[in-house]
């Protein structure tokens, strides 16, 4: 199994031929404006590797039996059961035509379920899709059954009765494979070619035998239901039996489709489960963050920084984007860039009631440079306010000390020093300095007037 270059423990689902790298769902650009996913590094189209780590169908039986349980499919099952029972009750040409129509619709819908599941669909198709093309499928199935019968007769004449019995058993066992091949290729030839059918069954292996077992159990349960309801009112018991039969029919065709989906790599095609498709649900912001992750891991820091800045303009209220940009700059030790970013960051955390994050961020920067001070006096004051609220008086003093020398024209100098005096009051053996600072504040206030 191939793994994502950027997530070594995650199976890859795409391959970029240009960059010669494998990526997982997270690491490709699935912008809905693009016709297909693209590589974040080179912007070229990527090739799907299909689904990975596909759960065997027997582990999804609960989902398989829930598959028809939606409003449209259950409505189709109920109406088909009602009409089929009515056709059998009426009899004659009218009843035959009604039954034929119902058979055409349910058969078409069952094959649609098989095809849709093979392509990765986890929801049943729209009911309206069943109302066209059903008679063609029935006609083809009749031709398929006639073709199989003729082959059995031919084997009997050439090799005798025992060979024909064995050949008949072969076709009985392979009947689901016949339907699968017909649904895959929509042609009669592959569906009645014994070599193609045998190859498919051999390829599916033990999973196919397990599928046969589940099919046999469902058929047997319908027979048991028939025996239980045999003495009940015919019309209503027929409806109930038809409902169960059509329900099982859809489940069986869904399981056959999922088995093909499960074995897609061996069968030479790729498909994805709808539930694993990420393009429909991933937001523009998450797509942008994924782009940044890839660029950062590729060492393209300038590109990642530019993408961050685009994101800050596009999503000015995103705390995640702002905090991750701060982490990005911190990781690169870009204190000058952080200085420029502080006002934007402080505005955001202030609006969202996250002022305590400012004091935490400042403490982290002191780990990079214990003498670090923001260049803007307003930023120093605002961070000091956050530190004071967090009970970090030492940091308040560190931030505001000498502010009158660094920027004597700062308009909020007196409120800033009032805050510093309060912080000094909270520190041991600093009362004298606090009083000295208050005297200086009175002098500043006098001069300002």
N, C-alpha and C positions, 0 to 999 in steps of 0.2 A: 504493500500500500504506500502511495506517495503522500507526503505530508506538506503542509503549508510552510513556505519559507519563513514567514514571519510569526507563525504559531506552530512550532515543531511538534507539538503533541496533538494537533488537529489535522485530520485527514484533508487533503486538498480536494477541491471540487472544480477548479479551473486551472488552465495552463496557458501561459503567455509564450507564444512561439518566438516573439521578437526578443524578449528578455530571458527566455529559457528558464522560467521559474514557475513553480506551482503555488497557487493561492487558494485560500478557503473563501467561503461566502463573504466573510467580513472584509477581506482585503481586496475586493474588486469594486470598481465603480459601476453601480447598478442604477445610475440615473435613468428614470423613466423616459427622459427625452432621447436617450440613445436606443437604437433598435436592439442592441445586445450589450451585455456587460463588457467593460473595458478595463484595461490595466491602469492603475494609478501612476505607475512609473513612466510608461511610454505612451499612454493614452490609446494604445492599439486594442483591437478586439481580442478577447480571450476565448479559448475553446473550453466548452463544458466537458468535464470528466464524468458527468452523470452523478447519480446519488452514491453516497458511500455509507458503509455501515448500515445497510438496509436490514431491518428486523425481519426475520422469517415470517411467513404469513400465519403460521400457527401461533405466533406470539401476538398477533393482532386480531384474533378471532372475535374479541369483544367489539373492536371497531368494525369488523366485517359485518357482524350481525346488527350493528347500528347504522350501517351504510344506507339501507333503504328507508330508514326512519326519519324522513323529512316530509313535509306537507305534500309536495308534488308527487313524489314517488309513492307514498302511501295512498294518495288519491287515485293514482293510476292503477295500483294493485287492486283497490276496492272496486273501481269502476270496471276493470277488466274481469274481475271475479264475478261481479253481478251480471255482466253481459254474457260471459261464457256459460254461466249457469242457466241464464235465460235461454241462450241458444240451444243448450242441451235439453232443456225442458220443452221448448217449442218443437224442435225437431224439423224434419223436412228441409226443403231448399232454403227457407228463410233462416232456420236455425243453423244450417251448415254455413251459410254466408256470414252470419253474425259471428259464429265461432272462428271462421277463417280470418275475419277482420281483427278480432281480438288476438288471435295467434300471431298475426303479422305484426301488430303493434308491440306486443310483449316480447316477441323474438327480436325485433329491431332494437327495442330498448335494452334488452339483455346484452346484445352485442355492442351497443354503445357503451354500456357499463364496462365491458371487458376492454374495449379500445381505450376508453378514457382512463381507466386504472393503469393500463400498460404505459400510457403517457405520463403517469404520475398524478392523475386526478384522484383526490381523496373524497370528493363529493359526487353524488349521483348526478347524471346529466339532466338537463331540462326536459320536462315531460313532453313539450311540444316537438322535440327532435325525433320522437318516436312515430310521428304520424306521416312519415314519408319514407319510401324505400323498403318497407317491411315485406311487401309481396315479392320483391326481387330476392330478398334473403331467403324467404321460404322456398322459392323456386330453386335457388341454388342448393339449399339443403336437401331438397328432394332429389336433385341431380347427384349430389354427393352420396346420398343413401343408395340411389340406384347404381351409381358407379361402384360403391363398396360391395353391393349385392352381386353385381356382375363379376367382380373379381373373385368373390367367394365361389360362385358357380364355376368360373374358369379353373380355379385351383382344384375343385372337386373332380372335374372332368380330366384334368391333367395328372393329378397326384392321388386321387381317391378321397374317400369320405373322411378318414382320420385327419388328413392334411387340411381339408376344408373346415373341420371342427376347430382345429387349432388356429386356423386363420380367422375364423369367426370370433374366437376368444380374443385374439390379438386386436381385432377392430372394436370389440366391446370395451376392452381395457383402454384403448387409444381414442375412444370417442371424444373425451374432453380435449385431447390434443388436436383432433380434427377441427373442432370448433375454434380452438386457439389459433391454429394456422390459417383458418379461413378469415378470422377477424384480423389477423396480422397483415395478410396479403390481399384480402378481399378477392381471391381467385379460387376457383374450384380445384385447379391442378395441384397446388401445394397441399390442399386439404385431403386429397385422396391418394397422394403419392406415398406408398408404404415406406419408402426409404426416408423421405422427409419426416414423416410422422415418427418412425422409429428413432431417427436421429434426435428429434425434439424430446421424446420421452427419455431417451438415454441421457441427454444433456440435463434435463430437469432432475433426473435421478430419484433419490428417496423422497424428495419433496413432492414429486408427482404422485407417488404411491400413497403418501399421506393425504394428498388432496383427494384421491379416489376414495380413501377411507371416510373422509368427512362427507363427500358426496353420497356415499352409500348410507351413512347414518341419517342424512337428511331425507333421502328417498324412503328409507325404512320408517322414519317418523311419520311421513305422509301416509304410508300404508297403515300404520298403527292408528292414526287418526281416522282413516276411512273405516276401519273395523269398529272403532268406538262409536262413530256417528251413523253406522249402517242402518240402524233401526229408527233414526230420528227423521223428522220431516225432510223429505228429499231436497227440496229447493234450498232451504236454509243450510242444511249440512253440506250441500254442494258448494255454496258460496264460501263457507268457512274453509272447506278443503282447498278451494281454488285460491283463497287468500294466502294460506300457508304455502301452497305450491308455488305461486308467483313470487312470494317473498323469498323462498329458498332459491328459486331460479335466479333471482337478481344477486343474492348472496354468492351463489356458486360461480356465476360469471364474473363477479367482482373478485373472488378468490383466484380464479384462473388468470385474470388480468394482473393481479398483484404478484402471482407466481412468476409470470413473464417479466414483470418489472424487477422482481427480486433477482432474477438471473440475467439481467440485461447485459452485463459485461461479457458473459459467456456467449450470449446470443448475438453480440456484436452491435449493440446500439446503446445510446445514453439517454437517460430521462431523469427528471427530478420530481420528487413529491411536491405537490402544491404547498403543503405545510412547511417544506424546507425552503421554498422560494422566499427571498428576503427583500426583493425589490419593491414589492407592494407595501411593505410595512416600514421600511427604514426611512427615517426622516432625512431631510436635506442636511440638518445639523449632524446627525450621526454619520451620514455619508462623508461629510467634511472631516469629522474627527477620525474616521477610518483612513481617509486620504492622508491626514497629518501623521497618523501612526506609521503608515507605510513609508512616507517620505523621511520621517525621522529614523526609522530602522535602516533605510538606505543611505543615511548620512547626508541627505539633501536638506540641511537645516535652513538654508535661505528660503527654499521653496516652502518648507513647513511653516516658517515664520510668516511668509507672505499669505499663506492660506489661513493662518490664524487671524491675521489682521482683516482679511476679507470676511471671515466668520464673525468677528466682533462687530463689524458694520452691519452685517446681515442679521445677526441675532444679539442685539445690544442688551437684552435682559437675561441672557443665558449665563447662569452662575457656573455651570459645568465648563463652558467654553472659556470663561474668564479665569477660572481657577486652574484649568489645564494649561492655559497660556502662561500663567505665572509659574507653574511647575516647569514648563518647557524652558523659560528664560532662566529660572533658578538652576536647572540642570546644566545649562550651558554657561553658567556664571556670568551672565550678561547684566551686570548691575546698572549699566547706563540705560539699557532698554527697559529695565524694571523701573528706573527713575521716571522715564517717560510714561510708563504704563500705570503708575500709582494713582493718579487722579481718576482715571477711568475705573480702575479696580475699586477704589474707595467709594466712588459714586454708586457702583452696583451693590456692594455689600451693605452700604448704608440704606439704599432703597429696599433691600430685601431683609433688613433686620439681622444681618450677619456681621455686625461690626467687630465681634470677637475674632473673626478670621483675619482682620488687619493686624492685630497684635501677634497672632500666631505666625503670620507671614513675615513680620518684622523680626521675630525671634529666629526664624529659619535663616534669614539673611545675615544675622549676626554670626551664624556658624560659618558662613563663607568669609566674612570680614568683620571682626569684632569691633572695628572702628566705623562701620558703615553708618552713614547718615543720609537720608533723602536730601536732595539739593533744594527742594521747594520748602519754604517755611510753612506754607499751608498744609502740605502733606505731613510734615513733622507734627504739626499741631493736631491734625485729624487722627493720626496714628496714636499720638499720645493720649487723646481722648478715649480711644478704644482700649489702650493699655490700662488706663485708670479704671475704666468700667470692669476690666478683667482682674483688677486688684494687683496689677504689676507696676507698682509705684517706682521701682528702680528704673524701669524702662522709660517711664514718663520723664523722670529727671534727665536721663541720658539723652532723650530726644530734644528736650526743650532747653537744656543748659546752653548758655551762650547764644541764644537766639537773637538777642538785641545786638550782639556784635556781628553776627553773620548777616542779618538783614534788619538794620535799624529802622527802616521805613515800613516794616510789616504792620499792617493795620490792626491785626488781632494780637499784637504783642502783649498787651496788658491781660486780656483773657487767658492767653497761653501761660503767662507767668502766674496768674491766679491758680491755674490748674497745677502748675509745678509746685507752688507753695502748699497746696493741699496734699500733693504726693509726698513732699518733704515732711509734712505733719505725720504721715503714716509710717515714716521710717524712723528707726531708733537713733537717738542722738543727733537729729537733724532739725530740732525746733529752732535753734539759734539761726541756722541758715535760712529757715523758712521766714523768720522775722526779718532778717537782713534783706531777703528778696522782696518782702512786702514794702519795706522802706524804699527800696529801689523802684518799686512799682508806683509808689506815691510820687516820687520825683519825676518819673516818666509821665505820669498823668498830669502833673503840674506843668511840665515843659510842653506837653501837647496842647494845653489850654492857652 
